[in-house]
Every structure is written in structure tokens, then in C-alpha cells.
Amino acid sequence: MALFLVTFIFDIYDAIQSFEFLDRKKTILLVLNLLDMVLIANLVIMVVTNVFKSSD
């Protein structure tokens, strides 16, 4: 989870530093990439909690 957070923050910082967010296509790709990382992180949380609950 920490890796996703670091990657998320690094991607935002890199986009702001290089002014990529001014280009519409790159902004859409950046937002979709960040959304994908959030959804994957939530999926990992759900799987881990369900495995933990089923092991009891």
C-alpha cells in the first residue's frame, strides 16, 4: 500500500513539475492512471480483509 502511495505522489509531483497537466491528453491519462492505482489498492484491501476474515 505504501508503494501505491509513493507512486501516486511521485506521479502528481512529476506532472506538476513538468507542466504535463496543461496538455489535455496527458492530463486525462494521468487521471486515469491515478484512478487505476486507487482502484487496485482498494481491491487489494478487500482481498486481504476477506482472506483474514475467512481464516478465523
PQR file of N, CA, C, O and H, with PARSE charges and radii, in Angstrom:
ATOM      1  N   MET A   1       0.815  -1.183   0.000 -0.4000 1.5000
ATOM      2  CA  MET A   1       0.000   0.000   0.000 -0.0000 2.0000
ATOM      3  C   MET A   1       0.868   1.259   0.000  0.5500 1.7000
ATOM      4  O   MET A   1       0.543   2.257  -0.643 -0.5500 1.4000
ATOM      5  N   ALA A   2       1.953   1.190   0.719 -0.4000 1.5000
ATOM      6  CA  ALA A   2       2.842   2.345   0.757 -0.0000 2.0000
ATOM      7  C   ALA A   2       3.454   2.604  -0.616  0.5500 1.7000
ATOM      8  O   ALA A   2       3.706   3.750  -0.988 -0.5500 1.4000
ATOM      9  H   ALA A   2       2.217   0.379   1.241  0.4000 1.0000
ATOM     10  N   LEU A   3       3.690   1.530  -1.361 -0.4000 1.5000
ATOM     11  CA  LEU A   3       4.250   1.680  -2.705 -0.0000 2.0000
ATOM     12  C   LEU A   3       3.276   2.422  -3.622  0.5500 1.7000
ATOM     13  O   LEU A   3       3.687   3.269  -4.415 -0.5500 1.4000
ATOM     14  H   LEU A   3       3.485   0.599  -1.058  0.4000 1.0000
ATOM     15  N   PHE A   4       1.986   2.101  -3.511 -0.4000 1.5000
ATOM     16  CA  PHE A   4       0.985   2.812  -4.302 -0.0000 2.0000
ATOM     17  C   PHE A   4       0.945   4.292  -3.925  0.5500 1.7000
ATOM     18  O   PHE A   4       0.825   5.154  -4.796 -0.5500 1.4000
ATOM     19  H   PHE A   4       1.652   1.412  -2.867  0.4000 1.0000
ATOM     20  N   LEU A   5       1.043   4.583  -2.635 -0.4000 1.5000
ATOM     21  CA  LEU A   5       1.012   5.969  -2.178 -0.0000 2.0000
ATOM     22  C   LEU A   5       2.220   6.744  -2.693  0.5500 1.7000
ATOM     23  O   LEU A   5       2.086   7.879  -3.151 -0.5500 1.4000
ATOM     24  H   LEU A   5       1.141   3.883  -1.927  0.4000 1.0000
ATOM     25  N   VAL A   6       3.385   6.137  -2.619 -0.4000 1.5000
ATOM     26  CA  VAL A   6       4.602   6.798  -3.104 -0.0000 2.0000
ATOM     27  C   VAL A   6       4.518   7.026  -4.609  0.5500 1.7000
ATOM     28  O   VAL A   6       4.874   8.099  -5.096 -0.5500 1.4000
ATOM     29  H   VAL A   6       3.494   5.215  -2.248  0.4000 1.0000
ATOM     30  N   THR A   7       4.052   6.026  -5.344 -0.4000 1.5000
ATOM     31  CA  THR A   7       3.913   6.161  -6.794 -0.0000 2.0000
ATOM     32  C   THR A   7       2.893   7.232  -7.144  0.5500 1.7000
ATOM     33  O   THR A   7       3.102   8.020  -8.067 -0.5500 1.4000
ATOM     34  H   THR A   7       3.763   5.154  -4.948  0.4000 1.0000
ATOM     35  N   PHE A   8       1.792   7.259  -6.407 -0.4000 1.5000
ATOM     36  CA  PHE A   8       0.737   8.248  -6.613 -0.0000 2.0000
ATOM     37  C   PHE A   8       1.277   9.664  -6.433  0.5500 1.7000
ATOM     38  O   PHE A   8       1.065  10.530  -7.283 -0.5500 1.4000
ATOM     39  H   PHE A   8       1.623   6.619  -5.657  0.4000 1.0000
ATOM     40  N   ILE A   9       1.968   9.892  -5.337 -0.4000 1.5000
ATOM     41  CA  ILE A   9       2.524  11.218  -5.049 -0.0000 2.0000
ATOM     42  C   ILE A   9       3.610  11.575  -6.061  0.5500 1.7000
ATOM     43  O   ILE A   9       3.687  12.720  -6.505 -0.5500 1.4000
ATOM     44  H   ILE A   9       2.140   9.189  -4.647  0.4000 1.0000
ATOM     45  N   PHE A  10       4.443  10.614  -6.427 -0.4000 1.5000
ATOM     46  CA  PHE A  10       5.503  10.873  -7.403 -0.0000 2.0000
ATOM     47  C   PHE A  10       4.922  11.254  -8.760  0.5500 1.7000
ATOM     48  O   PHE A  10       5.429  12.170  -9.409 -0.5500 1.4000
ATOM     49  H   PHE A  10       4.380   9.684  -6.066  0.4000 1.0000
ATOM     50  N   ASP A  11       3.869  10.568  -9.200 -0.4000 1.5000
ATOM     51  CA  ASP A  11       3.243  10.887 -10.486 -0.0000 2.0000
ATOM     52  C   ASP A  11       2.651  12.292 -10.487  0.5500 1.7000
ATOM     53  O   ASP A  11       2.796  13.027 -11.464 -0.5500 1.4000
ATOM     54  H   ASP A  11       3.458   9.824  -8.673  0.4000 1.0000
ATOM     55  N   ILE A  12       1.991  12.664  -9.409 -0.4000 1.5000
ATOM     56  CA  ILE A  12       1.423  14.014  -9.322 -0.0000 2.0000
ATOM     57  C   ILE A  12       2.539  15.058  -9.323  0.5500 1.7000
ATOM     58  O   ILE A  12       2.455  16.058 -10.037 -0.5500 1.4000
ATOM     59  H   ILE A  12       1.872  12.068  -8.615  0.4000 1.0000
ATOM     60  N   TYR A  13       3.574  14.830  -8.532 -0.4000 1.5000
ATOM     61  CA  TYR A  13       4.693  15.766  -8.471 -0.0000 2.0000
ATOM     62  C   TYR A  13       5.376  15.907  -9.826  0.5500 1.7000
ATOM     63  O   TYR A  13       5.710  17.015 -10.245 -0.5500 1.4000
ATOM     64  H   TYR A  13       3.642  14.018  -7.952  0.4000 1.0000
ATOM     65  N   ASP A  14       5.581  14.792 -10.505 -0.4000 1.5000
ATOM     66  CA  ASP A  14       6.231  14.808 -11.813 -0.0000 2.0000
ATOM     67  C   ASP A  14       5.390  15.564 -12.840  0.5500 1.7000
ATOM     68  O   ASP A  14       5.931  16.309 -13.657 -0.5500 1.4000
ATOM     69  H   ASP A  14       5.310  13.892 -10.165  0.4000 1.0000
ATOM     70  N   ALA A  15       4.080  15.377 -12.801 -0.4000 1.5000
ATOM     71  CA  ALA A  15       3.201  16.072 -13.743 -0.0000 2.0000
ATOM     72  C   ALA A  15       3.200  17.576 -13.493  0.5500 1.7000
ATOM     73  O   ALA A  15       3.197  18.365 -14.437 -0.5500 1.4000
ATOM     74  H   ALA A  15       3.640  14.771 -12.136  0.4000 1.0000
ATOM     75  N   ILE A  16       3.203  17.968 -12.235 -0.4000 1.5000
ATOM     76  CA  ILE A  16       3.204  19.398 -11.917 -0.0000 2.0000
ATOM     77  C   ILE A  16       4.552  20.022 -12.267  0.5500 1.7000
ATOM     78  O   ILE A  16       4.614  21.135 -12.789 -0.5500 1.4000
ATOM     79  H   ILE A  16       3.206  17.326 -11.468  0.4000 1.0000
ATOM     80  N   GLN A  17       5.616  19.307 -11.979 -0.4000 1.5000
ATOM     81  CA  GLN A  17       6.951  19.841 -12.245 -0.0000 2.0000
ATOM     82  C   GLN A  17       7.210  20.005 -13.742  0.5500 1.7000
ATOM     83  O   GLN A  17       7.851  20.973 -14.152 -0.5500 1.4000
ATOM     84  H   GLN A  17       5.566  18.402 -11.554  0.4000 1.0000
ATOM     85  N   SER A  18       6.725  19.083 -14.554 -0.4000 1.5000
ATOM     86  CA  SER A  18       6.998  19.139 -15.990 -0.0000 2.0000
ATOM     87  C   SER A  18       5.884  19.826 -16.785  0.5500 1.7000
ATOM     88  O   SER A  18       5.933  19.861 -18.015 -0.5500 1.4000
ATOM     89  H   SER A  18       6.204  18.297 -14.221  0.4000 1.0000
ATOM     90  N   PHE A  19       4.892  20.365 -16.099 -0.4000 1.5000
ATOM     91  CA  PHE A  19       3.761  21.056 -16.722 -0.0000 2.0000
ATOM     92  C   PHE A  19       2.985  20.169 -17.690  0.5500 1.7000
ATOM     93  O   PHE A  19       2.392  20.663 -18.649 -0.5500 1.4000
ATOM     94  H   PHE A  19       4.851  20.336 -15.100  0.4000 1.0000
ATOM     95  N   GLU A  20       2.988  18.851 -17.438 -0.4000 1.5000
ATOM     96  CA  GLU A  20       2.235  17.935 -18.295 -0.0000 2.0000
ATOM     97  C   GLU A  20       0.733  18.092 -18.104  0.5500 1.7000
ATOM     98  O   GLU A  20      -0.048  17.728 -18.984 -0.5500 1.4000
ATOM     99  H   GLU A  20       3.470  18.450 -16.659  0.4000 1.0000
ATOM    100  N   PHE A  21       0.325  18.630 -16.963 -0.4000 1.5000
ATOM    101  CA  PHE A  21      -1.099  18.764 -16.701 -0.0000 2.0000
ATOM    102  C   PHE A  21      -1.749  19.831 -17.581  0.5500 1.7000
ATOM    103  O   PHE A  21      -2.974  19.953 -17.599 -0.5500 1.4000
ATOM    104  H   PHE A  21       0.959  18.926 -16.248  0.4000 1.0000
ATOM    105  N   LEU A  22      -0.948  20.600 -18.306 -0.4000 1.5000
ATOM    106  CA  LEU A  22      -1.512  21.601 -19.206 -0.0000 2.0000
ATOM    107  C   LEU A  22      -1.980  20.979 -20.522  0.5500 1.7000
ATOM    108  O   LEU A  22      -2.830  21.547 -21.207 -0.5500 1.4000
ATOM    109  H   LEU A  22       0.047  20.501 -18.292  0.4000 1.0000
ATOM    110  N   ASP A  23      -1.439  19.834 -20.873 -0.4000 1.5000
ATOM    111  CA  ASP A  23      -1.847  19.124 -22.078 -0.0000 2.0000
ATOM    112  C   ASP A  23      -3.048  18.243 -21.745  0.5500 1.7000
ATOM    113  O   ASP A  23      -3.004  17.457 -20.799 -0.5500 1.4000
ATOM    114  H   ASP A  23      -0.749  19.372 -20.316  0.4000 1.0000
ATOM    115  N   ARG A  24      -4.116  18.378 -22.523 -0.4000 1.5000
ATOM    116  CA  ARG A  24      -5.375  17.698 -22.202 -0.0000 2.0000
ATOM    117  C   ARG A  24      -5.239  16.178 -22.234  0.5500 1.7000
ATOM    118  O   ARG A  24      -5.722  15.497 -21.329 -0.5500 1.4000
ATOM    119  H   ARG A  24      -4.152  19.017 -23.291  0.4000 1.0000
ATOM    120  N   LYS A  25      -4.596  15.645 -23.250 -0.4000 1.5000
ATOM    121  CA  LYS A  25      -4.467  14.188 -23.370 -0.0000 2.0000
ATOM    122  C   LYS A  25      -3.616  13.608 -22.249  0.5500 1.7000
ATOM    123  O   LYS A  25      -3.942  12.559 -21.693 -0.5500 1.4000
ATOM    124  H   LYS A  25      -4.204  16.198 -23.985  0.4000 1.0000
ATOM    125  N   LYS A  26      -2.534  14.285 -21.923 -0.4000 1.5000
ATOM    126  CA  LYS A  26      -1.680  13.791 -20.847 -0.0000 2.0000
ATOM    127  C   LYS A  26      -2.379  13.891 -19.495  0.5500 1.7000
ATOM    128  O   LYS A  26      -2.175  13.048 -18.621 -0.5500 1.4000
ATOM    129  H   LYS A  26      -2.269  15.137 -22.374  0.4000 1.0000
ATOM    130  N   THR A  27      -3.197  14.916 -19.325 -0.4000 1.5000
ATOM    131  CA  THR A  27      -3.951  15.054 -18.081 -0.0000 2.0000
ATOM    132  C   THR A  27      -4.958  13.937 -17.930  0.5500 1.7000
ATOM    133  O   THR A  27      -5.106  13.378 -16.844 -0.5500 1.4000
ATOM    134  H   THR A  27      -3.362  15.601 -20.035  0.4000 1.0000
ATOM    135  N   ILE A  28      -5.656  13.602 -19.007 -0.4000 1.5000
ATOM    136  CA  ILE A  28      -6.629  12.507 -18.962 -0.0000 2.0000
ATOM    137  C   ILE A  28      -5.925  11.199 -18.637  0.5500 1.7000
ATOM    138  O   ILE A  28      -6.414  10.423 -17.816 -0.5500 1.4000
ATOM    139  H   ILE A  28      -5.536  14.056 -19.890  0.4000 1.0000
ATOM    140  N   LEU A  29      -4.788  10.942 -19.266 -0.4000 1.5000
ATOM    141  CA  LEU A  29      -4.038   9.719 -18.979 -0.0000 2.0000
ATOM    142  C   LEU A  29      -3.527   9.692 -17.541  0.5500 1.7000
ATOM    143  O   LEU A  29      -3.535   8.642 -16.899 -0.5500 1.4000
ATOM    144  H   LEU A  29      -4.390  11.572 -19.933  0.4000 1.0000
ATOM    145  N   LEU A  30      -3.089  10.827 -17.041 -0.4000 1.5000
ATOM    146  CA  LEU A  30      -2.615  10.900 -15.660 -0.0000 2.0000
ATOM    147  C   LEU A  30      -3.748  10.598 -14.686  0.5500 1.7000
ATOM    148  O   LEU A  30      -3.570   9.825 -13.744 -0.5500 1.4000
ATOM    149  H   LEU A  30      -3.082  11.680 -17.563  0.4000 1.0000
ATOM    150  N   VAL A  31      -4.903  11.199 -14.908 -0.4000 1.5000
ATOM    151  CA  VAL A  31      -6.047  10.976 -14.021 -0.0000 2.0000
ATOM    152  C   VAL A  31      -6.494   9.521 -14.080  0.5500 1.7000
ATOM    153  O   VAL A  31      -6.787   8.922 -13.045 -0.5500 1.4000
ATOM    154  H   VAL A  31      -5.047  11.827 -15.673  0.4000 1.0000
ATOM    155  N   LEU A  32      -6.550   8.950 -15.272 -0.4000 1.5000
ATOM    156  CA  LEU A  32      -6.950   7.549 -15.398 -0.0000 2.0000
ATOM    157  C   LEU A  32      -5.933   6.617 -14.744  0.5500 1.7000
ATOM    158  O   LEU A  32      -6.309   5.618 -14.131 -0.5500 1.4000
ATOM    159  H   LEU A  32      -6.312   9.437 -16.112  0.4000 1.0000
ATOM    160  N   ASN A  33      -4.664   6.935 -14.872 -0.4000 1.5000
ATOM    161  CA  ASN A  33      -3.626   6.130 -14.230 -0.0000 2.0000
ATOM    162  C   ASN A  33      -3.747   6.197 -12.711  0.5500 1.7000
ATOM    163  O   ASN A  33      -3.636   5.176 -12.031 -0.5500 1.4000
ATOM    164  H   ASN A  33      -4.359   7.747 -15.371  0.4000 1.0000
ATOM    165  N   LEU A  34      -3.973   7.392 -12.180 -0.4000 1.5000
ATOM    166  CA  LEU A  34      -4.118   7.542 -10.738 -0.0000 2.0000
ATOM    167  C   LEU A  34      -5.382   6.854 -10.237  0.5500 1.7000
ATOM    168  O   LEU A  34      -5.372   6.242  -9.169 -0.5500 1.4000
ATOM    169  H   LEU A  34      -4.062   8.221 -12.732  0.4000 1.0000
ATOM    170  N   LEU A  35      -6.463   6.949 -10.996 -0.4000 1.5000
ATOM    171  CA  LEU A  35      -7.703   6.268 -10.632 -0.0000 2.0000
ATOM    172  C   LEU A  35      -7.506   4.759 -10.636  0.5500 1.7000
ATOM    173  O   LEU A  35      -8.024   4.058  -9.767 -0.5500 1.4000
ATOM    174  H   LEU A  35      -6.471   7.446 -11.863  0.4000 1.0000
ATOM    175  N   ASP A  36      -6.770   4.269 -11.600 -0.4000 1.5000
ATOM    176  CA  ASP A  36      -6.484   2.838 -11.677 -0.0000 2.0000
ATOM    177  C   ASP A  36      -5.698   2.376 -10.454  0.5500 1.7000
ATOM    178  O   ASP A  36      -5.982   1.314  -9.898 -0.5500 1.4000
ATOM    179  H   ASP A  36      -6.350   4.838 -12.306  0.4000 1.0000
ATOM    180  N   MET A  37      -4.724   3.156 -10.037 -0.4000 1.5000
ATOM    181  CA  MET A  37      -3.953   2.793  -8.850 -0.0000 2.0000
ATOM    182  C   MET A  37      -4.825   2.771  -7.601  0.5500 1.7000
ATOM    183  O   MET A  37      -4.663   1.897  -6.750 -0.5500 1.4000
ATOM    184  H   MET A  37      -4.493   4.018 -10.489  0.4000 1.0000
ATOM    185  N   VAL A  38      -5.745   3.720  -7.483 -0.4000 1.5000
ATOM    186  CA  VAL A  38      -6.641   3.755  -6.326 -0.0000 2.0000
ATOM    187  C   VAL A  38      -7.555   2.541  -6.322  0.5500 1.7000
ATOM    188  O   VAL A  38      -7.769   1.929  -5.275 -0.5500 1.4000
ATOM    189  H   VAL A  38      -5.876   4.430  -8.175  0.4000 1.0000
ATOM    190  N   LEU A  39      -8.093   2.186  -7.478 -0.4000 1.5000
ATOM    191  CA  LEU A  39      -8.980   1.025  -7.556 -0.0000 2.0000
ATOM    192  C   LEU A  39      -8.233  -0.274  -7.245  0.5500 1.7000
ATOM    193  O   LEU A  39      -8.776  -1.156  -6.580 -0.5500 1.4000
ATOM    194  H   LEU A  39      -7.919   2.683  -8.328  0.4000 1.0000
ATOM    195  N   ILE A  40      -7.005  -0.394  -7.716 -0.4000 1.5000
ATOM    196  CA  ILE A  40      -6.207  -1.587  -7.415 -0.0000 2.0000
ATOM    197  C   ILE A  40      -5.894  -1.654  -5.922  0.5500 1.7000
ATOM    198  O   ILE A  40      -5.950  -2.727  -5.322 -0.5500 1.4000
ATOM    199  H   ILE A  40      -6.563   0.323  -8.256  0.4000 1.0000
ATOM    200  N   ALA A  41      -5.567  -0.519  -5.328 -0.4000 1.5000
ATOM    201  CA  ALA A  41      -5.282  -0.503  -3.890 -0.0000 2.0000
ATOM    202  C   ALA A  41      -6.515  -0.917  -3.090  0.5500 1.7000
ATOM    203  O   ALA A  41      -6.398  -1.666  -2.120 -0.5500 1.4000
ATOM    204  H   ALA A  41      -5.521   0.353  -5.815  0.4000 1.0000
ATOM    205  N   ASN A  42      -7.687  -0.442  -3.482 -0.4000 1.5000
ATOM    206  CA  ASN A  42      -8.918  -0.833  -2.795 -0.0000 2.0000
ATOM    207  C   ASN A  42      -9.204  -2.312  -2.980  0.5500 1.7000
ATOM    208  O   ASN A  42      -9.671  -2.971  -2.050 -0.5500 1.4000
ATOM    209  H   ASN A  42      -7.782   0.166  -4.270  0.4000 1.0000
ATOM    210  N   LEU A  43      -8.934  -2.839  -4.149 -0.4000 1.5000
ATOM    211  CA  LEU A  43      -9.131  -4.265  -4.392 -0.0000 2.0000
ATOM    212  C   LEU A  43      -8.201  -5.099  -3.517  0.5500 1.7000
ATOM    213  O   LEU A  43      -8.612  -6.122  -2.969 -0.5500 1.4000
ATOM    214  H   LEU A  43      -8.555  -2.304  -4.904  0.4000 1.0000
ATOM    215  N   VAL A  44      -6.966  -4.670  -3.388 -0.4000 1.5000
ATOM    216  CA  VAL A  44      -6.017  -5.381  -2.526 -0.0000 2.0000
ATOM    217  C   VAL A  44      -6.502  -5.363  -1.083  0.5500 1.7000
ATOM    218  O   VAL A  44      -6.418  -6.376  -0.388 -0.5500 1.4000
ATOM    219  H   VAL A  44      -6.632  -3.839  -3.833  0.4000 1.0000
ATOM    220  N   ILE A  45      -7.005  -4.230  -0.629 -0.4000 1.5000
ATOM    221  CA  ILE A  45      -7.528  -4.134   0.740 -0.0000 2.0000
ATOM    222  C   ILE A  45      -8.698  -5.086   0.936  0.5500 1.7000
ATOM    223  O   ILE A  45      -8.768  -5.780   1.950 -0.5500 1.4000
ATOM    224  H   ILE A  45      -7.073  -3.407  -1.194  0.4000 1.0000
ATOM    225  N   MET A  46      -9.613  -5.126  -0.020 -0.4000 1.5000
ATOM    226  CA  MET A  46     -10.768  -6.020   0.101 -0.0000 2.0000
ATOM    227  C   MET A  46     -10.345  -7.481   0.135  0.5500 1.7000
ATOM    228  O   MET A  46     -10.868  -8.257   0.935 -0.5500 1.4000
ATOM    229  H   MET A  46      -9.556  -4.562  -0.844  0.4000 1.0000
ATOM    230  N   VAL A  47      -9.413  -7.862  -0.714 -0.4000 1.5000
ATOM    231  CA  VAL A  47      -8.963  -9.255  -0.750 -0.0000 2.0000
ATOM    232  C   VAL A  47      -8.266  -9.623   0.553  0.5500 1.7000
ATOM    233  O   VAL A  47      -8.516 -10.693   1.108 -0.5500 1.4000
ATOM    234  H   VAL A  47      -8.988  -7.232  -1.364  0.4000 1.0000
ATOM    235  N   VAL A  48      -7.408  -8.762   1.037 -0.4000 1.5000
ATOM    236  CA  VAL A  48      -6.677  -9.052   2.275 -0.0000 2.0000
ATOM    237  C   VAL A  48      -7.636  -9.166   3.451  0.5500 1.7000
ATOM    238  O   VAL A  48      -7.499 -10.077   4.268 -0.5500 1.4000
ATOM    239  H   VAL A  48      -7.204  -7.893   0.587  0.4000 1.0000
ATOM    240  N   THR A  49      -8.601  -8.264   3.555 -0.4000 1.5000
ATOM    241  CA  THR A  49      -9.541  -8.335   4.675 -0.0000 2.0000
ATOM    242  C   THR A  49     -10.430  -9.567   4.582  0.5500 1.7000
ATOM    243  O   THR A  49     -10.751 -10.169   5.607 -0.5500 1.4000
ATOM    244  H   THR A  49      -8.713  -7.523   2.892  0.4000 1.0000
ATOM    245  N   ASN A  50     -10.832  -9.952   3.383 -0.4000 1.5000
ATOM    246  CA  ASN A  50     -11.659 -11.148   3.246 -0.0000 2.0000
ATOM    247  C   ASN A  50     -10.875 -12.418   3.546  0.5500 1.7000
ATOM    248  O   ASN A  50     -11.416 -13.352   4.138 -0.5500 1.4000
ATOM    249  H   ASN A  50     -10.571  -9.463   2.551  0.4000 1.0000
ATOM    250  N   VAL A  51      -9.628 -12.463   3.152 -0.4000 1.5000
ATOM    251  CA  VAL A  51      -8.797 -13.626   3.475 -0.0000 2.0000
ATOM    252  C   VAL A  51      -8.583 -13.702   4.981  0.5500 1.7000
ATOM    253  O   VAL A  51      -8.617 -14.784   5.567 -0.5500 1.4000
ATOM    254  H   VAL A  51      -9.189 -11.704   2.671  0.4000 1.0000
ATOM    255  N   PHE A  52      -8.364 -12.562   5.594 -0.4000 1.5000
ATOM    256  CA  PHE A  52      -8.160 -12.535   7.045 -0.0000 2.0000
ATOM    257  C   PHE A  52      -9.420 -12.982   7.780  0.5500 1.7000
ATOM    258  O   PHE A  52      -9.335 -13.738   8.747 -0.5500 1.4000
ATOM    259  H   PHE A  52      -8.336 -11.683   5.117  0.4000 1.0000
ATOM    260  N   LYS A  53     -10.591 -12.521   7.330 -0.4000 1.5000
ATOM    261  CA  LYS A  53     -11.852 -12.893   7.978 -0.0000 2.0000
ATOM    262  C   LYS A  53     -12.190 -14.362   7.763  0.5500 1.7000
ATOM    263  O   LYS A  53     -12.759 -14.998   8.650 -0.5500 1.4000
ATOM    264  H   LYS A  53     -10.660 -11.907   6.544  0.4000 1.0000
ATOM    265  N   SER A  54     -11.854 -14.905   6.611 -0.4000 1.5000
ATOM    266  CA  SER A  54     -12.188 -16.301   6.335 -0.0000 2.0000
ATOM    267  C   SER A  54     -11.248 -17.275   7.036  0.5500 1.7000
ATOM    268  O   SER A  54     -11.572 -18.456   7.166 -0.5500 1.4000
ATOM    269  H   SER A  54     -11.393 -14.388   5.890  0.4000 1.0000
ATOM    270  N   SER A  55     -10.097 -16.801   7.485 -0.4000 1.5000
ATOM    271  CA  SER A  55      -9.153 -17.691   8.161 -0.0000 2.0000
ATOM    272  C   SER A  55      -9.534 -17.926   9.619  0.5500 1.7000
ATOM    273  O   SER A  55      -9.003 -18.842  10.248 -0.5500 1.4000
ATOM    274  H   SER A  55      -9.835 -15.842   7.379  0.4000 1.0000
ATOM    275  N   ASP A  56     -10.436 -17.127  10.166 -0.4000 1.5000
ATOM    276  CA  ASP A  56     -10.856 -17.295  11.572 -0.0000 2.0000
ATOM    277  C   ASP A  56     -11.734 -18.474  11.775  0.5500 1.7000
ATOM    278  O   ASP A  56     -12.162 -18.739  12.899 -0.5500 1.4000
ATOM    279  H   ASP A  56     -10.867 -16.383   9.655  0.4000 1.0000
TER
END
